[in-house]
Every structure is written in structure tokens, then in C-alpha cells.
Amino acid sequence: MTTHANPAPDNAAQLLDVFKALANPVRLQMLEWLRDPERHFPVEQAIADDVGVCVSHIQAKTGLAQSTVSAYMASLERAGLVRSTRVGKWTHYRRDEQHIARIVDVLGRSL
């Protein structure tokens, strides 16, 4: 029999970062939009091949200041929920599905 009293410290810190990032409803909404970018953003303009959605299109959809959207996306990236790629002067974001799956696994084993 195996008993897990507490999640490992690294796992606990990782989960806390994720929960902090997702605690903001706008960040959660942005992550949901990135799950199906073709549905939520203009395909021909916003979604670059394999690099994700341009931050300018995320900013336009939220209606928030560019600096706020950049800070929100940085928070999601620190939590491992999205990846960023620079294309010229623009940053594109996409979900990190492998990392999200690992987080779900850790969460399932921790709670």
C-alpha cells in the first residue's frame, strides 16, 4: 500500500503557480481561446503556422492594454501553460498541451 500525505515540494510549487495563473478570469479565458484558436481568432491573420496566435490579436479580443495582455501571457507562460515564439517584432502564443497534461496528472495524484 502506498500513501501520499503531501505532494512533493516541486509538484506543490508547480500547482500553486498554475492555480495563481488561472485565478484571474481573463487569463483563464485566454487559455480557453488558445485551446481552439481557429474558432476564436481570424485564421488568415492571427494564427501563424505552428507558432500560435499573435499577441496583438489576443489583445484586440480582450480589449485590454497591450502591457496588461503581455503580463497576463507571461504569467501563463511561467506556469507552463503556454509557449511563446517571436516572429519578427511579434510574439505568438500557443498552449503547451504536454505540460498541461503533466499538470493534470500531478493534480490527480496529489489531491
C-alpha positions in Angstrom: 0.0 0.0 0.0 1.3 3.5 -0.9 0.2 6.5 1.0 0.8 10.1 -0.2 0.4 12.5 2.6 1.5 15.7 0.7 2.5 16.4 -2.9 6.2 16.6 -3.5 7.5 20.2 -2.9 8.3 20.7 -6.6 4.8 19.5 -7.5 3.2 21.7 -4.9 5.1 24.8 -6.1 4.2 23.9 -9.7 0.5 23.5 -8.9 0.5 26.8 -7.0 1.9 28.6 -10.0 -0.8 27.1 -12.2 -3.6 28.0 -9.7 -2.3 31.6 -9.4 -2.2 32.0 -13.2 -5.7 30.5 -13.6 -7.2 32.5 -10.7 -7.7 35.5 -13.0 -10.8 35.0 -15.2 -9.3 36.8 -18.1 -6.2 34.6 -18.1 -8.4 31.6 -17.9 -10.5 32.9 -20.8 -7.3 33.5 -22.9 -6.2 29.9 -22.2 -9.6 28.6 -23.3 -9.4 30.7 -26.6 -6.0 29.2 -27.3 -7.4 25.7 -27.0 -9.3 26.3 -30.2 -7.7 29.3 -31.9 -9.3 28.7 -35.3 -12.7 29.2 -33.6 -11.7 32.3 -31.7 -9.3 34.2 -33.9 -9.2 35.1 -37.6 -7.3 32.2 -39.1 -5.7 34.0 -42.0 -4.4 36.8 -39.9 -3.9 35.7 -36.3 -2.6 32.1 -36.4 0.9 31.6 -37.7 2.0 28.0 -38.7 2.9 26.1 -35.6 3.8 29.2 -33.5 0.3 30.2 -32.3 -1.7 33.3 -32.1 -0.2 36.8 -32.3 -0.4 38.7 -29.1 -1.9 41.6 -31.0 -5.0 39.5 -31.8 -5.3 38.3 -28.2 -5.1 41.9 -27.1 -7.7 43.0 -29.6 -10.1 40.2 -28.4 -9.7 41.1 -24.7 -9.9 44.8 -25.2 -7.2 45.3 -22.6 -4.0 47.3 -22.9 -1.1 45.6 -24.6 1.0 45.8 -21.5 -1.7 44.0 -19.5 -2.1 41.2 -22.0 1.7 40.8 -22.2 1.8 40.5 -18.4 -1.1 38.0 -18.4 0.6 35.9 -21.1 3.9 36.0 -19.2 2.1 34.6 -16.1 0.6 31.8 -18.1 4.0 31.1 -19.6 5.7 31.0 -16.2 3.1 28.5 -15.1 3.9 26.3 -18.1 0.5 26.6 -19.7 1.6 28.4 -22.9 4.7 28.7 -25.0 5.8 31.9 -26.8 7.6 32.3 -30.1 9.0 35.5 -31.6 8.3 36.1 -35.2 9.9 39.4 -36.2 8.6 42.0 -33.8 5.6 40.0 -32.8 5.2 37.3 -30.1 2.9 34.4 -30.8 1.4 32.1 -28.1 0.1 28.6 -28.1 -0.9 26.2 -25.4 1.7 23.7 -24.1 -0.5 20.7 -24.2 2.2 18.3 -23.0 2.8 20.4 -19.9 -0.9 20.8 -19.3 -1.3 17.0 -19.4 1.5 16.6 -16.8 -0.1 19.2 -14.6 -3.4 17.3 -14.8 -1.5 14.1 -13.9 0.2 15.7 -10.9 -3.1 17.2 -9.7 -4.8 13.8 -10.0 -2.0 12.1 -7.9 -1.8 15.0 -5.4 -5.4 15.5 -4.4 
